[in-house]
Amino acid sequence: MESNIYKERRESPELLIYKSLMNRMKLTDKEKQYGEYLVKGYEGEKQLDYFTEALTSNCMILNDLFLEVDRRVFQLDTTIITAEQIFILK
């Protein structure tokens, strides 16, 4: 049995923009702090990916799943679906 990653994780558009701007312009302290928050969040998600790749049960893994409910969009960082359960990891 093996896990199947159906949606690979990618850097968010916000993070890509921040990385592009941080070397091209002087950012305010607030902008720097938010950018560091984005970087740390992505790094944490990549660390989680390392562990989910080692899962030995037959499951489906969806990274960065966006859902809309009542015109509100939200993100699930990692969703693991097995035959018996669904795990949502934030």
N, C-alpha and C positions, 0 to 999 in steps of 0.2 A: 504494500500500500504506500501511496505517496501523496503529498499535498500538491495542489495545483494552484499556482498564482495566476489568476485570470486578469488582474489589473495591476501592472507594475506601478510602483510609486515614482512620481516625478516631482521635481521642485515646482512649487506653486508659482503662478505668474507674478504674484507679489514678491516672492523671494528672488526671482530672476531679475525683476526691476530693481529691487534694493541692491543686489550684487552689482548690477550695472552702474547704478548711480553712486554707490559708496566711493568709487575711485575717480569719479568724474566731477563731483561737486562737494561742497562743504555742507554736511547735513547738520541739522539741529540736534541737540542732545536727545530730544524726544524721538526724532526720526532714527537716530542711532540705536536708541534703546528698543524701539519697535523692530528694527532690522535684526538686532541680536536675538530678540524673542523669536522671530521667524527662523533664524539659523538654528537656534537651539531646538526648536520644535521639530524641524526637519531632521536634525541629527538624532534626536530621540526616536523618531519614527524609523529611521534607517537601522538603529540598534534593535528595535523590535523586529524588523524584517529579518535580521540575522537569526533570531530565534524561531520565527514562524517558518523559515525555510527548512528548518531541521525537524518539523513535525512529521511523525511517522504514520499518523492516521490518514485515512482517505478523506480529504476535505478540500473545499474550495476557499481560496483566500482572495478577498477583494480589498485593495488599498485605495484610500482617498475616495470613498463612495459618497457622492452628493445626492441628497434626497430633498424633495420639496413637499411640505405639508402646509396647507392653508397659506400659500404664497410666501412661505418662509423657507429659505434654503439652509440646510445644515450639512455638515461633513462628518462622516464616520471614518476615523483614521484607518482602522483595520477591522474587517469583518471576516470571521472564520465560520464557514458553514459546513456542518457534518450531516450525516443522515439523521442524527438524533437531536442536534442542538445547533443554535446560532450563537456565536460569541461576538460581542461588540467591544472592541478595545479602543480606549481613548488615550 
